[in-house]
């Protein structure tokens, strides 16, 4: 079974931009080692006669075409339901700064 050392855990944490305490490093060292052990076990399974499968239920997504339709509400009625408005428009938090 693969054993991950503390330095490898710290390296992965650095790449993931995570700040870990020493206690967390020890915890994840054990957990990541266990995960790699499970992966090693799964890799031993003979799958040469198994066809690749991405979806097993046969279900497919149902999409509808977006259609625009006129609103029965006036601008004032729409703005009355918004938490913030400015100059006749709905004010939202900036997405990009």
C-alpha positions as CSV (number, residue, x, y, z in Angstrom):
1,X,0.0,0.0,0.0
2,X,1.3,3.5,-0.9
3,X,2.3,5.6,2.0
4,X,2.3,9.4,1.5
5,X,4.8,11.4,3.6
6,X,4.1,14.8,5.2
7,X,6.1,16.6,2.6
8,X,3.9,15.3,-0.2
9,X,0.8,16.4,1.7
10,X,2.3,19.9,2.1
11,X,3.1,20.0,-1.6
12,X,-0.5,19.1,-2.6
13,X,-1.8,21.6,-0.1
14,X,0.4,24.3,-1.5
15,X,-0.8,23.5,-5.1
16,X,-4.4,23.6,-3.9
17,X,-3.7,26.9,-2.1
18,X,-4.6,25.4,1.3
19,X,-3.0,26.3,4.6
20,X,-2.9,23.3,6.8
21,X,-1.9,22.9,10.4
22,X,0.5,20.1,11.4
23,X,-2.5,18.3,12.9
24,X,-4.3,18.5,9.5
25,X,-1.2,17.4,7.6
26,X,-1.1,14.3,9.8
27,X,-4.8,13.6,9.3
28,X,-4.6,14.0,5.5
29,X,-1.5,12.0,5.3
30,X,-3.4,9.0,6.6
31,X,-6.5,9.7,4.5
32,X,-4.6,10.2,1.3
33,X,-2.6,7.0,1.9
34,X,-5.9,5.1,2.4
35,X,-7.3,6.6,-0.8
36,X,-4.2,5.5,-2.8
37,X,-4.6,2.0,-1.2
38,X,-8.2,1.8,-2.5
39,X,-7.0,2.9,-6.0
40,X,-4.3,0.2,-6.0
41,X,-7.0,-2.4,-5.0
42,X,-9.3,-1.2,-7.8
43,X,-6.4,-1.3,-10.4
44,X,-6.0,-5.0,-9.7
45,X,-9.5,-5.8,-11.0
46,X,-9.4,-7.5,-14.4
47,X,-11.5,-5.2,-16.7
48,X,-10.2,-6.4,-20.1
49,X,-13.6,-7.7,-21.2
50,X,-15.6,-4.8,-19.9
51,X,-16.6,-2.1,-22.4
52,X,-16.0,1.5,-21.4
53,X,-19.2,3.0,-20.0
54,X,-19.9,6.7,-19.4
55,X,-23.6,6.4,-18.5
56,X,-25.5,3.3,-17.4
57,X,-29.1,4.4,-16.9
58,X,-30.0,5.3,-20.5
59,X,-31.4,8.6,-19.4
60,X,-30.8,11.7,-21.5
61,X,-31.1,15.4,-20.8
62,X,-34.2,17.0,-21.9
63,X,-33.6,20.5,-23.3
64,X,-36.2,23.1,-24.2
65,X,-35.7,26.0,-26.6
66,X,-35.5,29.4,-24.8
67,X,-38.3,31.5,-26.1
68,X,-38.8,35.1,-25.2
69,X,-42.3,36.1,-24.3
70,X,-43.9,39.4,-23.3
71,X,-44.2,40.2,-19.6
72,X,-47.5,41.2,-18.0
73,X,-45.7,43.3,-15.5
74,X,-44.8,47.0,-15.9
75,X,-41.3,48.3,-15.2
76,X,-42.6,49.8,-11.9
77,X,-44.1,46.5,-10.8
78,X,-40.8,44.7,-11.6
79,X,-38.7,47.3,-9.8
80,X,-41.1,47.1,-6.8
81,X,-39.9,43.5,-6.1
82,X,-36.2,44.2,-6.3
83,X,-34.1,44.7,-3.2
84,X,-32.1,47.5,-4.8
85,X,-32.7,49.8,-7.8
86,X,-30.9,52.7,-9.3
87,X,-32.1,55.1,-12.1
88,X,-34.9,52.8,-13.2
89,X,-32.8,49.6,-13.3
90,X,-32.2,46.7,-11.0
91,X,-29.0,47.2,-9.1
92,X,-26.9,44.0,-8.6
93,X,-23.5,43.4,-6.9
94,X,-20.6,43.6,-9.3
95,X,-19.6,40.3,-10.8
96,X,-16.1,41.5,-11.7
97,X,-14.1,44.1,-10.0
